[in-house]
Amino acid sequence: MNITVYLGALRGNDPVLKDAVKELGTWIRENNHTLIYGGSKSGLMGYIAESVLDAGGDVIGIEPQFFIDEELQYDGLTELIITKDMTERKTKMIELGDAFIAFPGGTGTLEEISEVMSKISLKQLNAPCIFYNLNDYYRCMKELMSHMIEMGLSTHEKQKGIYFADHLDDRRKSRIKRTSKKSHITFND
């Protein structure tokens, strides 16, 4: 299964981020999944790619040409797909993904996962969208999603498929699983 992870190109200032993203990368490999991510060597993006590769896993990076020109790509990926721009990159990451995880990141992470949420809400994508709510990072997003429902601007049905996970422990790890030979994914509450 291909797991698309959106996350920061910066390291952040909390050492827990590095440890947690490496744990996520190791988990992806241990469960025979492939990492799909933005292709960068910097920050949390570099750490997750390194952890999957070090564990012997496959990593597909998707990097726009202007980042290649700046030499920001992670060398040694299983596959590097070069796109003409960010729009094409986002499309390709969604196209290749079977499940989507937003690890803590910045505005780029938020923008990319928002497109996934929109496609799920419009029933154009049938895959789990998981906010990794490490140390309550996505608490405000979770509150906003509830507020949208309270204000009558969204519904539980439209948000079906969007989840918040606080920890990557053994119980939660089993929530992403293959349910058929076609890699249909469900996220069990």
C-alpha positions in Angstrom: 0.0 0.0 0.0 1.2 3.5 -0.7 1.0 5.9 2.2 1.3 9.6 1.3 2.7 11.6 4.1 2.6 15.4 4.2 5.0 17.1 6.6 7.4 19.9 7.2 10.5 20.7 5.2 11.8 22.3 8.4 12.8 20.3 11.5 10.8 22.2 14.0 12.1 23.0 17.5 10.7 20.0 19.4 13.0 17.0 19.3 9.9 14.7 19.7 9.1 15.6 16.1 12.3 13.9 14.7 11.8 10.8 16.9 8.1 10.5 16.0 8.6 10.9 12.2 11.4 8.3 12.2 9.0 6.0 14.1 6.4 6.6 11.5 8.8 5.9 8.7 10.0 2.7 10.3 6.4 1.6 10.8 5.6 2.2 7.1 8.5 -0.1 6.2 7.7 -2.8 8.8 4.2 -3.1 7.5 5.4 -3.4 3.9 4.0 -0.1 2.8 5.6 2.4 0.4 6.2 6.0 1.4 4.9 8.7 -1.0 6.2 12.1 0.0 7.4 15.5 -1.4 10.9 14.2 -2.2 12.9 16.7 -0.2 16.1 16.0 1.9 15.4 18.8 4.3 13.7 18.8 7.7 11.1 16.3 8.7 10.8 15.3 5.1 14.4 14.1 5.0 14.0 12.2 8.3 11.0 10.2 7.2 12.6 9.2 3.9 15.8 8.2 5.7 14.0 6.1 8.2 12.1 4.2 5.5 15.2 3.7 3.4 17.3 2.7 6.4 14.7 0.0 7.2 14.9 -1.3 3.7 11.7 0.2 2.4 10.6 1.9 -0.7 10.3 5.7 -1.0 8.8 7.6 -3.9 9.5 11.3 -3.9 7.6 13.8 -6.0 9.5 17.0 -6.4 8.8 20.0 -8.6 11.5 21.1 -11.0 12.2 24.4 -9.2 13.2 22.4 -6.0 15.4 20.1 -8.2 17.1 23.3 -9.5 17.8 24.2 -5.9 19.1 20.7 -5.2 16.6 20.0 -2.4 15.8 16.5 -3.5 16.7 13.5 -1.4 19.3 11.5 -3.4 18.9 7.7 -3.2 15.2 7.4 -3.3 13.6 4.3 -4.8 12.0 6.6 -7.3 12.0 10.4 -7.9 9.2 11.8 -10.0 9.9 15.4 -11.2 6.9 17.6 -11.9 6.6 20.9 -13.6 5.1 22.7 -10.5 3.4 22.3 -7.2 0.0 21.7 -8.6 1.2 18.7 -10.6 3.1 17.5 -7.6 -0.1 17.5 -5.4 -2.1 15.7 -8.1 0.6 13.0 -8.4 0.8 12.5 -4.6 -2.9 12.0 -4.4 -3.0 9.8 -7.5 -0.3 7.4 -6.0 -1.7 7.4 -2.4 -3.9 4.8 -0.8 -4.0 6.5 2.6 -2.9 10.1 3.6 -1.3 11.3 6.8 -0.7 14.9 7.8 2.3 14.9 10.2 3.0 18.2 11.9 4.1 20.7 9.3 3.6 24.3 8.0 1.4 26.0 5.5 2.4 23.7 2.7 1.4 20.6 4.7 -1.9 22.3 5.5 -2.6 23.3 1.9 -1.8 19.8 0.6 -3.9 17.9 3.2 -6.8 20.4 2.6 -7.0 19.2 -1.0 -7.2 15.6 0.2 -10.0 16.5 2.7 -11.9 18.3 0.0 -11.8 15.4 -2.4 -12.9 13.0 0.4 -15.8 15.4 1.3 -16.9 15.5 -2.4 -16.6 11.7 -2.6 -13.9 12.0 -5.3 -11.5 10.1 -3.1 -12.2 7.0 -1.0 -9.2 6.8 1.3 -8.4 7.7 4.9 -7.1 11.2 5.7 -5.4 11.1 9.0 -4.1 14.1 11.0 -1.2 12.8 13.2 -2.1 14.9 16.2 1.2 14.6 17.9 1.3 16.5 21.2 -2.0 18.1 20.3 -0.5 19.7 17.2 -3.8 19.5 15.2 -6.1 20.3 18.1 -7.3 23.6 16.5 -8.0 21.8 13.2 -10.1 19.2 15.1 -12.0 22.0 16.8 -12.5 23.8 13.5 -13.9 20.7 11.9 -16.4 20.3 14.7 -17.2 24.1 14.5 -18.0 23.7 10.8 -20.6 21.1 11.6 -22.0 23.1 14.5 -22.4 26.1 12.1 -24.1 24.0 9.5 -21.3 24.4 7.0 -20.2 20.8 7.0 -21.7 17.5 8.1 -20.5 14.3 9.7 -21.1 12.6 6.4 -18.9 15.0 4.5 -16.2 14.5 7.1 -16.4 10.8 7.1 -12.9 9.5 6.3 -11.1 12.3 8.1 -9.5 11.2 11.4 -7.2 12.5 14.1 -4.7 10.1 15.7 -2.9 11.2 18.8 -0.3 8.4 19.0 1.3 5.8 16.7 1.1 2.9 19.1 0.4 -0.7 18.3 -3.4 -0.3 18.6 -3.5 2.6 16.2 -1.0 1.1 13.7 -3.4 -1.6 12.9 -6.1 0.9 11.8 -4.7 1.4 8.3 -5.2 -2.0 6.6 -5.7 -3.5 3.2 -9.3 -4.8 2.9 -9.1 -6.3 -0.6 -6.6 -7.1 -3.3 -7.4 -3.7 -4.8 -5.8 -2.0 -1.7 -9.0 -0.4 -0.6 -8.2 1.2 2.7 -10.4 1.6 5.8 -9.6 3.4 9.0 -11.2 1.7 12.0 -12.3 3.7 15.0 
